[in-house]
Structures are given as structure tokens and as C-alpha cells.
Amino acid sequence: MHPAALSGVLSGSAINLNGNGHYVHWGFIQISWANLIVIGLMILVFIAAVLIPFRHPSQPRPDERPGPLPGTPPQTLPGDEHQWSAHVRMATVDALPPDRLLPDRQPAYVASWVYTFGVITISALVLVILTGIVLSIFGPSWWHNTGEGHFVNSLHLWSVEGFFFFMVLHLWGKFFMAAWRGRRRMTWVTGAIAFTVSVAAAFTGYVSQQNFDSQWISTQAKDGINSTGAGAFFNVLNFGQMLMWHIVLLPLVVSLLAAGHVLLVRRRGVVPPFERAEPGQPAEAAPARPLEEVAS
């Protein structure tokens, strides 16, 4: 075959998703080549993030929280301490001081590629929401029958793929770092719940496409969901219901969980790496690493 023709066949098979799938069978495991390649890429990116050195800080500074600026007005005027607004404001500032909510610098150990997966995931989520808003405005006939609709629909699809790609890498990194250490259990829990809800949001998106692909997915899924009893209020064959779950309820829950997750990270701080203990010395007795800072 001519090289140009071979290149066209390969690129067409990579872009055209309407052909027959190719699968790998290992005993009871059956997985498509596309998913296997994606998982392999995630493993390679994760290993590279661990091994490739990050840019080192140029001017480290001690980890000290600055005090209030001179001339700063009081948070609560005398006599207003018992008002509910004063209680809420003081509790909020105490839990999330401004210098912790929007810090100018981060600890030096954040200078690693592993710590970038979380913010990339949030960036992908923002793109998912923006493209989803555009799709919801113009409707299925637009995203199926116009060039602009195909483009935005593709952006929405690949932003979702990137969202899950980097969220899984973020999950792997925090799992191997035991990110629940240091009173960070709720940070880990909110992230895990956000991942689970995101899977449901992606599923309702697949069954809301209004094409043969969505019909196949919904008819194959209905029996499994009905067997659990959830089909009484979660009818995957009901396009209107699935669309509302996909564009209203589940995105709202994911956004709230992501916002709460970020606020908990700001409150408890970024989890530090494990300290390296000397030979024969228990890990908990390892000397503390000096907390330097780098510009965020």
C-alpha cells in the first residue's frame, strides 16, 4: 500500500468512531484497544510526572504567615460582635484567611509535576461547562448537522476525555501520597465523591446525544439499572430526563464538590510528600523537611 494511502487509513480509523471496535481478551477481561491505549498513556504520563524534575525555586522563603497589614480596618465594629453576619464573617475568615484562600506562594515540595494534575482537571472542567452551555443553547440539531456544532461538540467530548484523564492521574498521585494525612480526610472524600458523580454525569451525556450510539448505550444499560430498582426514577430511555440530569443536576453537584474540594485544600494545605527516614529509623521519626516557599 502506498504510504499516503496507509496514512489515510490509519488517521481515518483513529478519527472515525463509527466503525467496528477491536478488543483484547484476557480470560474474563475484555477491553477495547482504544481504552487500553488510553490507560497505557495515563500510566506513562504518571511515571513521567514522578521522574521528570520540576523547575526548582530560585528564592525560597520561610513558611510564615504574614500578619495583618498596617492600617487594616477592624473586621467587626464594636457592639456588632453578636450579629449573625459578624459570626459568619469571623468564622469564615478564621477557617479561610485571605492569605490562605489566595496564597502568593506555595511550599517548595509543590514544585513537582504530580501536583499539576489537580489544576489541569479543574481547567478541563471549566471547558466542559462552557462548551456544554453552548450546546444546550443551540440543541441537538445544531451539534449534529452544522460544522460549528460538530466543532463545539468535539471540544465538549475531548474536554471530558481530558477531565477524566487528568482526574485519574490526580487520584493516583494522591493515593500513593496518602493525601488523607494531616486531617485531610474530607478533602479525599470530596474528591472521591466528585469522581463518582462525574462518571454518572458522563453516562447521562452519552445517552443524551440523540443518535444511534446513545440509543445503543441506553438500551444496554436499562436492564442493569432496572435490576437495581433505580430504574423507577432514573429512566435511561427518557431523553428529557437524562438531558436534565446531564445539564442541570449532576453538573451542579460536580461543581459544588469541586469548589468544596479546593476550599478544603486551601484550609488544610497541600499534602506534603513522605519524609525520607535514615536506615534503621522509623518513618515517623524522620526529621522534618524545612518548609520553603515558591511563587504560585
N, C-alpha and C positions, 0 to 999 in steps of 0.2 A: 504494500500500500504506500502511496506517495506520502512523504512526511506532512505536507499540508493537510491532506485528507485525514491522516491519522490524528493530527492535532485537532481538527474539527470534530472528529468523532469523540475524542476524549473530553473536549470542552463542552460539547453538546450533552454528553452523558452526565457531566458534572453539574450542568445548569438545569437541564430538563428533568424535572422531578415527577413527570407523568409516566415514565417507563416502569418496567418490572424491576422490583428490588432484588438485590443479591445478598444472600445471607450466609453466615458462618454457623456451623452446627458443631458444638462440643458437648456430647452427651445430651443432657436436658437443657443445655444453654443454647438459645437461638438468638442471634443478634445480627443486625444488618451491617454491611461493610461501612456504610456511612457513619453509623453510630460508633462502630469500633474505631474508625479513624479519628473521630472527634474525641473519644476517650483517650486514645493514644496521644493526640495533640495536647490535651489537658495535662496529662502526666508529664510530657516533655516540657511544657511551659512551667509547670510547678517545679520540676527539678532544676530548670534553668534559673528560676527566681531564687531558689535556695543557694545555688552555686555561684551565679554571676555577681561579682562585687558591685555594690551600690556606690554612688558618689559620696565621698567622706566629707564630714563637716569641716569647714575652713576655720571657723572661730567658735569653738564650743564655749558655752557659758554655764555657770552653776544653775541647778534646778531650784530656783527660788521664786516664789510668787510675789510679785511687786505689791506694795501696799497701796492704799488709796492715793490718788493724785492730789497735790495741794490745791486747796480751794474748791474741792468737790462738795456740792451741796449735800446735806443730810438726806438719807433715804426716806425718812419719815419725820414729819414735823412734830414738835412736842404737843401732846394732847391727842394725837391721832393714832397712837400705838394700838388702841383696842378696836379700830375699824377693821372689817374683814378684808378690805383691799390692802391695808398695811400688813396684815398677817400673811396674805397670799404673796405679796411682793417680797417680804422678808424671807419667807420660806423658799421662794423661787431663787432669790439671789444667794441664799445660803447653800442651796443644793447645786446651783449652776452659776457661780460667779462669772462676770463678763470675761475675765482673763482666761477662764477655763472653757467657757462656751465658745469663744472665738480666740484661741491662743495664737500668738505670733510665732512661737517656737514649739518644737516637739523634742522629746528625748532623743538622744543620739542613736539609740538602737532602732528607731523608726527608719533610719537610712538603709532600708533593705527592700528589694523588690516584692517580698512577700506581703509587706504592709500596703502595697498599692492596689491589691485586688478589691478591697472593700470600696474605695472611692471610685474605681472603674465600674463596679457593679451599680453603684448609685447613679453614675453618669449614664449608663445604659438604660437604667430605669427611667430617667428623665426623658431620654429619647423615645422609649417605648410609649410613655404617656403622651408626649407631644404628637407623635405620628398617629397614635390611636385617636386623639382628638380630631385630627384632620380626617381620618377615615370615618369616624362617626358622624361628621358633618355632612359628607357627600354620599355616604351609603354604599351598599354592595354593587349597584350597577356602575358606579363610578370607578371603584377599585378593580372591577373585573373587565371593563370594556374601554377604558381610556389609558393612554400612555402615562399620563400623570398619575392616575390611580394605581397603575402597576408599579410605578416608581415608589410611591409612598407606601404601598402595601409591602414592597420588598424591603424598604427601610424598616418598617414595623417588624417584619419577620426576622431580619438579621440583627436588629437591636434586641429582640427577645432571645435569639441564639447567643448573642454576646452577654446578655444579662445572666443567663443560666451558666454559660461557660465560666465567667469570672466569679460568679457566686459559688460555684462548686470549688474552684481553686481557693477562694476565700475560706470556705468551710474546711477544706483540707488543711490549709495553713493554720487556722485557729484550733483545729482539733489536735494537731501534732504539737502545738504550743500550749495546750491545755488552757485555753483562753478563759475558762471559768474560774481561774485562780484569782485571789485577791478580791473577794466579794463581787465577782463579775458573773455570778450565776445567771442573773436576769438578763444580762447582755447576751449571753449564749442562748438562753431560752427564747428571747425575742427574735434572734437571728434564725434559729431553727424553725420557729413557727412561721416566720416570714417566708422561708424556703418552701414549707409545706403549702402555704396558701398560694404562693406563686405557681406551684405545679397545678393547682386547681384553676388558677386564672389562665394559664396557658392551655389547659384542656378545654375550657369553655371557649377560648379563642379559636381552637381548631374546629369545634363543632359549630362555630358561627360564621364560617367562611362562605356559606351558600354556594357550594359546589359539590361535585361527586365525592371529593375527598372528605368533606365534612359529613356527608350522608353515610359514608362507609364507617367513619370513626364513631358516629353517634349510634348507628345500628349495632355495631360490635360491642359498644360499651354499655348499652342499655340493659342487657341481661345480667352483666356483672353487678351493675349498680342496683337493679331491681332485686337481686338476690340478697342484698344487704338491708332492704327495706327503705333505702334512701330515695328510691325512685318515686315514692308517693309525693315528695315535694321538690325533687331535683330531677326533672324530666328532660333528659338529654335530647329527645326528639322534638322538643318545643323550642323553636328557633328564637321566639321573642323572649322566653325566659332565660335561655342561655346567653343571649346578647346582653340582657340587663345585668346578669351576673358578671359578665365579662367587662362591661364598660362602666359599671357603677359600683356594685358592692365589693367585688374582690379587689379591684384596683385601689379603692378607698382603704380597705383593710391592709393591703400590702404597703401603701404609702404611710399609713399611721404606724405600722410596725417598724418600717424603715426609719421613720423620724424618731420614734422612741428608742430604737437601737442606737442611732447616732447620739442622742442625748445621753444615753447610759454610758456610751464610750467616753463622752466628754466628762461625765460625772466621775466615773471610776478611772479614767485614763486608759491609754493603750496598754495592752498586756505586755510586760517585758519578756524577753527570752529567758530560758533557763540559765542559771549561773553554772559555770564550769567548776566542779569541785576538784581539789587535788587528789592524787591517788591515795586511797585509804580514808578519805574524808567524806562523811555523808553529805548528800546534796544540800540538805537544809542548813549545813554549817559552812557552806561556801561563802567567801567574802562578798559583800555587796558591790556591784559594779557602780562606779561613780556616774551619777545622772547628769550627763551633759545635754546640751540642747542644740538643735539645728533649726534654722529658719523654716517655717512651714510653707 
